[in-house]
């Protein structure tokens, strides 16, 4: 039986992994959105696709670059934390 402290520690660690793996994509989306919004405010161009396409392109590029880091982080979490808990090795 898993103790309450171990359960909450595992959930906390899983949430921290989720934050770490999502920060690169979310920060680039924020920066791209601010840059496009500033460009639209300065030029008075109010085209909806102008906000969507650059953000999507930046997100895809950063996802492609950081995919190895994200995969390694998640695999490490599963192999060192979750699989031993499921198999009862803790």
MOPAC internal coordinates of N, CA, C and O (Angstrom, degrees):
PM7 1SCF
backbone

  N    0.0000 0     0.00 0     0.00 0    0    0    0
  C    1.4598 1     0.00 0     0.00 0    1    0    0
  C    1.5233 1   109.43 1     0.00 0    2    1    0
  O    1.2310 1   120.60 1   -45.47 1    3    2    1
  N    1.3166 1   116.45 1   134.53 1    3    2    1
  C    1.4612 1   121.90 1  -179.38 1    5    3    2
  C    1.5225 1   109.47 1   -81.47 1    6    5    3
  O    1.2310 1   121.11 1   -46.45 1    7    6    5
  N    1.3239 1   115.48 1   133.55 1    7    6    5
  C    1.4606 1   119.12 1   178.63 1    9    7    6
  C    1.5301 1   109.89 1   -75.19 1   10    9    7
  O    1.2310 1   121.71 1   -18.23 1   11   10    9
  N    1.2999 1   114.33 1   161.77 1   11   10    9
  C    1.4636 1   120.22 1  -178.89 1   13   11   10
  C    1.5214 1   111.38 1   -64.86 1   14   13   11
  O    1.2310 1   120.37 1   140.31 1   15   14   13
  N    1.3196 1   116.89 1   -39.69 1   15   14   13
  C    1.4586 1   120.82 1   179.36 1   17   15   14
  C    1.5153 1   112.20 1   -64.50 1   18   17   15
  O    1.2310 1   120.35 1   139.16 1   19   18   17
  N    1.3281 1   116.93 1   -40.84 1   19   18   17
  C    1.4639 1   121.10 1   178.62 1   21   19   18
  C    1.5194 1   110.64 1   -66.52 1   22   21   19
  O    1.2310 1   120.60 1   141.00 1   23   22   21
  N    1.3242 1   116.46 1   -39.00 1   23   22   21
  C    1.4621 1   120.45 1   177.69 1   25   23   22
  C    1.5248 1   111.18 1   -61.14 1   26   25   23
  O    1.2310 1   120.41 1   129.81 1   27   26   25
  N    1.3224 1   116.83 1   -50.19 1   27   26   25
  C    1.4656 1   119.97 1  -178.31 1   29   27   26
  C    1.5243 1   111.97 1   -67.12 1   30   29   27
  O    1.2310 1   120.21 1   146.46 1   31   30   29
  N    1.3229 1   117.20 1   -33.54 1   31   30   29
  C    1.4601 1   120.16 1   176.78 1   33   31   30
  C    1.5251 1   110.76 1   -66.58 1   34   33   31
  O    1.2310 1   120.58 1   140.21 1   35   34   33
  N    1.3264 1   116.50 1   -39.79 1   35   34   33
  C    1.4644 1   120.17 1   178.15 1   37   35   34
  C    1.5194 1   111.18 1   -66.50 1   38   37   35
  O    1.2310 1   120.21 1   137.51 1   39   38   37
  N    1.3195 1   117.19 1   -42.49 1   39   38   37
  C    1.4666 1   120.97 1   178.02 1   41   39   38
  C    1.5304 1   110.25 1   -64.39 1   42   41   39
  O    1.2310 1   120.14 1   137.45 1   43   42   41
  N    1.3396 1   117.34 1   -42.55 1   43   42   41
  C    1.4601 1   120.98 1   179.08 1   45   43   42
  C    1.5224 1   110.60 1   -61.36 1   46   45   43
  O    1.2310 1   120.67 1   135.81 1   47   46   45
  N    1.3333 1   116.32 1   -44.19 1   47   46   45
  C    1.4556 1   120.30 1  -179.81 1   49   47   46
  C    1.5360 1   110.52 1   -65.75 1   50   49   47
  O    1.2310 1   120.04 1   140.93 1   51   50   49
  N    1.3253 1   117.53 1   -39.07 1   51   50   49
  C    1.4582 1   120.79 1   177.68 1   53   51   50
  C    1.5180 1   112.69 1   -64.62 1   54   53   51
  O    1.2310 1   120.48 1   140.06 1   55   54   53
  N    1.3276 1   116.69 1   -39.94 1   55   54   53
  C    1.4641 1   119.94 1   177.15 1   57   55   54
  C    1.5223 1   111.18 1   -67.32 1   58   57   55
  O    1.2310 1   120.14 1   143.11 1   59   58   57
  N    1.3256 1   117.34 1   -36.89 1   59   58   57
  C    1.4568 1   120.82 1   177.99 1   61   59   58
  C    1.5342 1   110.41 1   -65.72 1   62   61   59
  O    1.2310 1   120.21 1   140.26 1   63   62   61
  N    1.3306 1   117.20 1   -39.74 1   63   62   61
  C    1.4643 1   121.34 1   176.20 1   65   63   62
  C    1.5298 1   109.88 1   -62.26 1   66   65   63
  O    1.2310 1   120.22 1   139.09 1   67   66   65
  N    1.3310 1   117.18 1   -40.91 1   67   66   65
  C    1.4630 1   121.08 1   178.27 1   69   67   66
  C    1.5268 1   110.98 1   -62.64 1   70   69   67
  O    1.2310 1   120.25 1   139.64 1   71   70   69
  N    1.3178 1   117.13 1   -40.36 1   71   70   69
  C    1.4687 1   120.51 1   178.50 1   73   71   70
  C    1.5247 1   110.41 1   -65.81 1   74   73   71
  O    1.2310 1   120.43 1   133.84 1   75   74   73
  N    1.3165 1   116.78 1   -46.16 1   75   74   73
  C    1.4702 1   120.58 1  -177.40 1   77   75   74
  C    1.5277 1   111.22 1   -63.43 1   78   77   75
  O    1.2310 1   120.10 1   139.59 1   79   78   77
  N    1.3289 1   117.41 1   -40.41 1   79   78   77
  C    1.4593 1   118.66 1  -178.51 1   81   79   78
  C    1.5249 1   113.28 1   -76.40 1   82   81   79
  O    1.2310 1   119.72 1   159.04 1   83   82   81
  N    1.3243 1   118.13 1   -20.96 1   83   82   81
  C    1.4589 1   119.32 1  -179.44 1   85   83   82
  C    1.5232 1   114.20 1   -94.41 1   86   85   83
  O    1.2310 1   119.76 1   164.87 1   87   86   85
  N    1.3222 1   118.06 1   -15.13 1   87   86   85
  C    1.4634 1   120.81 1  -176.34 1   89   87   86
  C    1.5309 1   113.47 1   -61.10 1   90   89   87
  O    1.2310 1   118.31 1   135.70 1   91   90   89
  N    1.3400 1   120.82 1   -44.30 1   91   90   89
  C    1.4725 1   118.06 1  -179.71 1   93   91   90
  C    1.5254 1   113.17 1   -59.05 1   94   93   91
  O    1.2310 1   120.00 1   135.57 1   95   94   93
  N    1.3089 1   117.61 1   -44.43 1   95   94   93
  C    1.4689 1   120.52 1  -177.60 1   97   95   94
  C    1.5255 1   110.96 1   -69.91 1   98   97   95
  O    1.2310 1   120.12 1   136.70 1   99   98   97
  N    1.3224 1   117.38 1   -43.30 1   99   98   97
  C    1.4616 1   119.61 1  -178.88 1  101   99   98
  C    1.5190 1   112.51 1   -67.45 1  102  101   99
  O    1.2310 1   120.24 1   142.61 1  103  102  101
  N    1.3298 1   117.15 1   -37.39 1  103  102  101
  C    1.4644 1   119.09 1   179.89 1  105  103  102
  C    1.5223 1   111.38 1   -69.35 1  106  105  103
  O    1.2310 1   119.82 1   142.33 1  107  106  105
  N    1.3210 1   117.94 1   -37.67 1  107  106  105
  C    1.4682 1   120.02 1   177.43 1  109  107  106
  C    1.5216 1   110.22 1   -68.63 1  110  109  107
  O    1.2310 1   120.00 1   142.14 1  111  110  109
  N    1.3349 1   117.61 1   -37.86 1  111  110  109
  C    1.4681 1   119.69 1   176.78 1  113  111  110
  C    1.5246 1   110.70 1   -63.32 1  114  113  111
  O    1.2310 1   120.40 1   140.70 1  115  114  113
  N    1.3237 1   116.83 1   -39.30 1  115  114  113
  C    1.4617 1   120.47 1   178.19 1  117  115  114
  C    1.5246 1   111.25 1   -65.25 1  118  117  115
  O    1.2310 1   120.48 1   133.11 1  119  118  117
  N    1.3186 1   116.69 1   -46.89 1  119  118  117
  C    1.4727 1   120.53 1  -179.07 1  121  119  118
  C    1.5249 1   110.67 1   -64.62 1  122  121  119
  O    1.2310 1   120.04 1   136.64 1  123  122  121
  N    1.3348 1   117.52 1   -43.36 1  123  122  121
  C    1.4680 1   120.10 1   178.62 1  125  123  122
  C    1.5254 1   111.01 1   -64.60 1  126  125  123
  O    1.2310 1   120.26 1   140.56 1  127  126  125
  N    1.3310 1   117.11 1   -39.44 1  127  126  125
  C    1.4637 1   119.93 1   177.97 1  129  127  126
  C    1.5154 1   112.24 1   -64.72 1  130  129  127
  O    1.2310 1   120.40 1   139.19 1  131  130  129
  N    1.3215 1   116.84 1   -40.81 1  131  130  129
  C    1.4644 1   119.79 1   177.24 1  133  131  130
  C    1.5196 1   111.87 1   -65.59 1  134  133  131
  O    1.2310 1   120.62 1   138.58 1  135  134  133
  N    1.3289 1   116.42 1   -41.42 1  135  134  133
  C    1.4684 1   119.92 1   179.98 1  137  135  134
  C    1.5260 1   111.05 1   -64.90 1  138  137  135
  O    1.2310 1   120.26 1   135.83 1  139  138  137
  N    1.3162 1   117.11 1   -44.17 1  139  138  137
  C    1.4662 1   120.26 1   179.19 1  141  139  138
  C    1.5253 1   110.49 1   -67.47 1  142  141  139
  O    1.2310 1   120.02 1   140.16 1  143  142  141
  N    1.3166 1   117.57 1   -39.84 1  143  142  141
  C    1.4650 1   120.43 1   177.47 1  145  143  142
  C    1.5188 1   112.16 1   -63.08 1  146  145  143
  O    1.2310 1   120.72 1   139.59 1  147  146  145
  N    1.3226 1   116.22 1   -40.41 1  147  146  145
  C    1.4680 1   120.07 1   176.41 1  149  147  146
  C    1.5217 1   110.74 1   -65.02 1  150  149  147
  O    1.2310 1   120.52 1   137.24 1  151  150  149
  N    1.3252 1   116.62 1   -42.76 1  151  150  149
  C    1.4649 1   120.64 1   177.85 1  153  151  150
  C    1.5243 1   110.85 1   -61.23 1  154  153  151
  O    1.2310 1   120.29 1   137.37 1  155  154  153
  N    1.3414 1   117.06 1   -42.63 1  155  154  153
  C    1.4594 1   120.25 1   179.21 1  157  155  154
  C    1.5262 1   111.71 1   -66.56 1  158  157  155
  O    1.2310 1   120.43 1   143.29 1  159  158  157
  N    1.3153 1   116.78 1   -36.71 1  159  158  157
  C    1.4628 1   119.41 1   179.64 1  161  159  158
  C    1.5257 1   110.98 1   -69.52 1  162  161  159
  O    1.2310 1   120.69 1   143.13 1  163  162  161
  N    1.3226 1   116.28 1   -36.87 1  163  162  161
  C    1.4613 1   119.30 1  -178.65 1  165  163  162
  C    1.5230 1   112.75 1   -74.87 1  166  165  163
  O    1.2310 1   119.90 1   148.42 1  167  166  165
  N    1.3238 1   117.79 1   -31.58 1  167  166  165
  C    1.4638 1   120.29 1  -176.06 1  169  167  166
  C    1.5208 1   113.42 1  -104.05 1  170  169  167
  O    1.2310 1   119.61 1   174.52 1  171  170  169
  N    1.3164 1   118.35 1    -5.48 1  171  170  169
  C    1.4730 1   124.15 1  -178.11 1  173  171  170
  C    1.5229 1   112.41 1    60.50 1  174  173  171
  O    1.2310 1   120.05 1  -152.65 1  175  174  173
  N    1.3108 1   117.50 1    27.35 1  175  174  173
  C    1.4625 1   121.97 1   174.27 1  177  175  174
  C    1.5255 1   107.12 1   -92.07 1  178  177  175
  O    1.2310 1   120.19 1   -60.00 1  179  178  177
  N    1.3118 1   117.24 1   120.00 1  179  178  177
  C    1.4588 1   121.49 1  -177.72 1  181  179  178
  C    1.5229 1   110.56 1  -115.76 1  182  181  179
  O    1.2310 1   120.48 1  -121.84 1  183  182  181
  N    1.3026 1   116.68 1    58.16 1  183  182  181
  C    1.4633 1   122.20 1   179.20 1  185  183  182
  C    1.5229 1   109.09 1   -95.58 1  186  185  183
  O    1.2310 1   119.89 1   -51.41 1  187  186  185
  N    1.3312 1   117.81 1   128.59 1  187  186  185
  C    1.4596 1   121.76 1  -176.14 1  189  187  186
  C    1.5292 1   112.33 1   -68.47 1  190  189  187
  O    1.2310 1   120.20 1   144.27 1  191  190  189
  N    1.3249 1   117.22 1   -35.73 1  191  190  189
  C    1.4611 1   118.97 1  -179.41 1  193  191  190
  C    1.5219 1   111.44 1   -70.44 1  194  193  191
  O    1.2310 1   120.11 1   158.86 1  195  194  193
  N    1.3105 1   117.40 1   -21.14 1  195  194  193
  C    1.4586 1   120.79 1   178.63 1  197  195  194
  C    1.5272 1   110.94 1   -66.53 1  198  197  195
  O    1.2310 1   119.72 1   150.54 1  199  198  197
  N    1.3071 1   118.15 1   -29.46 1  199  198  197
  C    1.4594 1   119.48 1   177.27 1  201  199  198
  C    1.5201 1   111.80 1   -83.07 1  202  201  199
  O    1.2310 1   120.11 1   149.71 1  203  202  201
  N    1.3291 1   117.39 1   -30.29 1  203  202  201
  C    1.4544 1   120.91 1  -173.98 1  205  203  202
  C    1.5205 1   113.05 1   -80.12 1  206  205  203
  O    1.2310 1   119.73 1   132.53 1  207  206  205
  N    1.3055 1   118.13 1   -47.47 1  207  206  205
  C    1.4710 1   122.03 1  -172.15 1  209  207  206
  C    1.5315 1   112.47 1   -66.05 1  210  209  207
  O    1.2310 1   118.17 1   131.72 1  211  210  209
  N    1.3314 1   121.08 1   -48.28 1  211  210  209
  C    1.4750 1   118.52 1   179.17 1  213  211  210
  C    1.5285 1   113.05 1   -64.54 1  214  213  211
  O    1.2310 1   120.57 1   142.86 1  215  214  213
  N    1.3373 1   116.52 1   -37.14 1  215  214  213
  C    1.4630 1   119.29 1   177.74 1  217  215  214
  C    1.5249 1   111.14 1   -64.49 1  218  217  215
  O    1.2310 1   120.60 1   135.62 1  219  218  217
  N    1.3034 1   116.46 1   -44.38 1  219  218  217
  C    1.4551 1   120.63 1   179.35 1  221  219  218
  C    1.5277 1   110.95 1   -63.53 1  222  221  219
  O    1.2310 1   120.19 1   137.97 1  223  222  221
  N    1.3232 1   117.25 1   -42.03 1  223  222  221
  C    1.4636 1   120.37 1   178.75 1  225  223  222
  C    1.5274 1   111.27 1   -63.78 1  226  225  223
  O    1.2310 1   120.20 1   137.36 1  227  226  225
  N    1.3206 1   117.23 1   -42.64 1  227  226  225
  C    1.4653 1   120.58 1   179.32 1  229  227  226
  C    1.5263 1   110.71 1   -65.27 1  230  229  227
  O    1.2310 1   120.08 1   139.74 1  231  230  229
  N    1.3170 1   117.45 1   -40.26 1  231  230  229
  C    1.4620 1   120.78 1   179.72 1  233  231  230
  C    1.5232 1   110.67 1   -65.28 1  234  233  231
  O    1.2310 1   120.04 1   137.10 1  235  234  233
  N    1.3216 1   117.53 1   -42.90 1  235  234  233
  C    1.4663 1   120.67 1   179.74 1  237  235  234
  C    1.5178 1   110.77 1   -64.20 1  238  237  235
  O    1.2310 1   119.82 1   138.42 1  239  238  237
  N    1.3210 1   117.94 1   -41.58 1  239  238  237
  C    1.4694 1   121.24 1   179.71 1  241  239  238
  C    1.5231 1   110.79 1   -64.53 1  242  241  239
  O    1.2310 1   120.22 1   133.87 1  243  242  241
  N    1.3208 1   117.19 1   -46.13 1  243  242  241
  C    1.4663 1   119.89 1  -179.64 1  245  243  242
  C    1.5226 1   110.99 1   -68.04 1  246  245  243
  O    1.2310 1   119.99 1   143.65 1  247  246  245
  N    1.3138 1   117.62 1   -36.35 1  247  246  245
  C    1.4604 1   119.73 1   176.32 1  249  247  246
  C    1.5222 1   110.53 1   -63.00 1  250  249  247
  O    1.2310 1   120.38 1   137.68 1  251  250  249
  N    1.3112 1   116.88 1   -42.32 1  251  250  249
  C    1.4571 1   120.99 1   179.77 1  253  251  250
  C    1.5290 1   110.89 1   -64.62 1  254  253  251
  O    1.2310 1   120.47 1   140.20 1  255  254  253
  N    1.3228 1   116.70 1   -39.80 1  255  254  253
  C    1.4686 1   120.56 1  -179.89 1  257  255  254
  C    1.5299 1   110.91 1   -70.26 1  258  257  255
  O    1.2310 1   119.84 1   137.13 1  259  258  257
  N    1.3318 1   117.91 1   -42.87 1  259  258  257
  C    1.4634 1   120.79 1  -174.23 1  261  259  258
  C    1.5242 1   113.95 1   -94.03 1  262  261  259
  O    1.2310 1   119.81 1  -172.36 1  263  262  261
  N    1.3245 1   117.96 1     7.64 1  263  262  261
  C    1.4549 1   120.98 1  -178.28 1  265  263  262
  C    1.5295 1   112.18 1   -62.02 1  266  265  263
  O    1.2310 1   119.60 1   141.25 1  267  266  265
  N    1.3084 1   118.38 1   -38.75 1  267  266  265
  C    1.4588 1   121.35 1   178.82 1  269  267  266
  C    1.5255 1   111.91 1   -64.02 1  270  269  267
  O    1.2310 1   120.96 1   136.72 1  271  270  269
  N    1.3269 1   115.77 1   -43.28 1  271  270  269
  C    1.4692 1   120.69 1   177.65 1  273  271  270
  C    1.5234 1   111.24 1   -62.38 1  274  273  271
  O    1.2310 1   120.64 1   134.52 1  275  274  273
  N    1.3332 1   116.39 1   -45.48 1  275  274  273
  C    1.4562 1   120.15 1  -179.50 1  277  275  274
  C    1.5271 1   111.56 1   -63.53 1  278  277  275
  O    1.2310 1   120.87 1   135.44 1  279  278  277
  N    1.3175 1   115.94 1   -44.56 1  279  278  277
  C    1.4633 1   120.05 1  -179.76 1  281  279  278
  C    1.5148 1   111.02 1   -63.21 1  282  281  279
  O    1.2310 1   120.16 1   134.46 1  283  282  281
  N    1.3224 1   117.30 1   -45.54 1  283  282  281
  C    1.4589 1   121.04 1  -179.58 1  285  283  282
  C    1.5277 1   111.46 1   -63.30 1  286  285  283
  O    1.2310 1   120.13 1   139.86 1  287  286  285
  N    1.3148 1   117.36 1   -40.14 1  287  286  285
  C    1.4600 1   121.23 1   179.23 1  289  287  286
  C    1.5282 1   111.21 1   -64.33 1  290  289  287
  O    1.2310 1   120.55 1   134.09 1  291  290  289
  N    1.3238 1   116.55 1   -45.91 1  291  290  289
  C    1.4636 1   119.76 1  -179.55 1  293  291  290
  C    1.5243 1   111.97 1   -68.42 1  294  293  291
  O    1.2310 1   119.67 1   139.03 1  295  294  293
  N    1.3268 1   118.23 1   -40.97 1  295  294  293
  C    1.4600 1   120.91 1   178.58 1  297  295  294
  C    1.5273 1   110.18 1   -64.17 1  298  297  295
  O    1.2310 1   120.37 1   139.22 1  299  298  297
  N    1.3279 1   116.90 1   -40.78 1  299  298  297
  C    1.4592 1   120.65 1   178.36 1  301  299  298
  C    1.5310 1   110.92 1   -62.93 1  302  301  299
  O    1.2310 1   119.98 1   138.34 1  303  302  301
  N    1.3169 1   117.64 1   -41.66 1  303  302  301
  C    1.4628 1   121.40 1   178.75 1  305  303  302
  C    1.5260 1   110.95 1   -63.67 1  306  305  303
  O    1.2310 1   120.94 1   136.78 1  307  306  305
  N    1.3238 1   115.81 1   -43.22 1  307  306  305
  C    1.4591 1   118.91 1  -179.42 1  309  307  306
  C    1.5149 1   111.46 1   -67.02 1  310  309  307
  O    1.2310 1   119.98 1   135.33 1  311  310  309
  N    1.3437 1   117.64 1   -44.67 1  311  310  309
  C    1.4642 1   119.29 1  -174.84 1  313  311  310
  C    1.5157 1   112.68 1   -74.58 1  314  313  311
  O    1.2310 1   119.47 1   148.95 1  315  314  313
  N    1.3208 1   118.62 1   -31.05 1  315  314  313
  C    1.4712 1   119.50 1  -177.50 1  317  315  314
  C    1.5151 1   113.13 1   -93.96 1  318  317  315
  O    1.2310 1   119.45 1   156.49 1  319  318  317
  N    1.3306 1   118.65 1   -23.51 1  319  318  317
  C    1.4612 1   120.42 1  -174.29 1  321  319  318
  C    1.5286 1   113.49 1  -116.72 1  322  321  319
  O    1.2310 1   120.40 1   121.64 1  323  322  321
  N    1.3159 1   116.84 1   -58.36 1  323  322  321
  C    1.4630 1   119.45 1  -170.49 1  325  323  322
  C    1.5313 1   113.66 1   -74.83 1  326  325  323
  O    1.2310 1   120.01 1   135.11 1  327  326  325
  N    1.3123 1   117.58 1   -44.89 1  327  326  325
  C    1.4662 1   119.60 1  -177.71 1  329  327  326
  C    1.5263 1   111.20 1   -64.02 1  330  329  327
  O    1.2310 1   118.89 1   136.30 1  331  330  329
  N    1.3520 1   119.73 1   -43.70 1  331  330  329
  C    1.4750 1   117.01 1   174.98 1  333  331  330
  C    1.5347 1   113.49 1   -62.55 1  334  333  331
  O    1.2310 1   119.80 1   147.76 1  335  334  333
  N    1.3258 1   117.98 1   -32.24 1  335  334  333
  C    1.4646 1   119.76 1   177.34 1  337  335  334
  C    1.5301 1   111.18 1   -68.33 1  338  337  335
  O    1.2310 1   121.01 1   139.10 1  339  338  337
  N    1.3260 1   115.68 1   -40.90 1  339  338  337
  C    1.4601 1   119.41 1  -179.31 1  341  339  338
  C    1.5259 1   111.00 1   -67.99 1  342  341  339
  O    1.2310 1   120.92 1   139.71 1  343  342  341
  N    1.3308 1   115.84 1   -40.29 1  343  342  341
  C    1.4638 1   118.69 1  -177.65 1  345  343  342
  C    1.5216 1   112.52 1   -80.96 1  346  345  343
  O    1.2310 1   119.99 1   172.30 1  347  346  345
  N    1.3168 1   117.63 1    -7.70 1  347  346  345
  C    1.4645 1   121.13 1   178.45 1  349  347  346
  C    1.4968 1   113.62 1    84.02 1  350  349  347
  O    1.2310 1   119.82 1  -159.10 1  351  350  349
  N    1.3305 1   117.95 1    20.90 1  351  350  349
  C    1.4503 1   121.62 1  -177.55 1  353  351  350
  C    1.5256 1   114.53 1   -84.23 1  354  353  351
  O    1.2310 1   119.86 1  -178.75 1  355  354  353
  N    1.3213 1   117.88 1     1.25 1  355  354  353
  C    1.4752 1   119.46 1  -177.58 1  357  355  354
  C    1.4940 1   110.34 1   -92.80 1  358  357  355
  O    1.2310 1   120.10 1   180.00 1  359  358  357

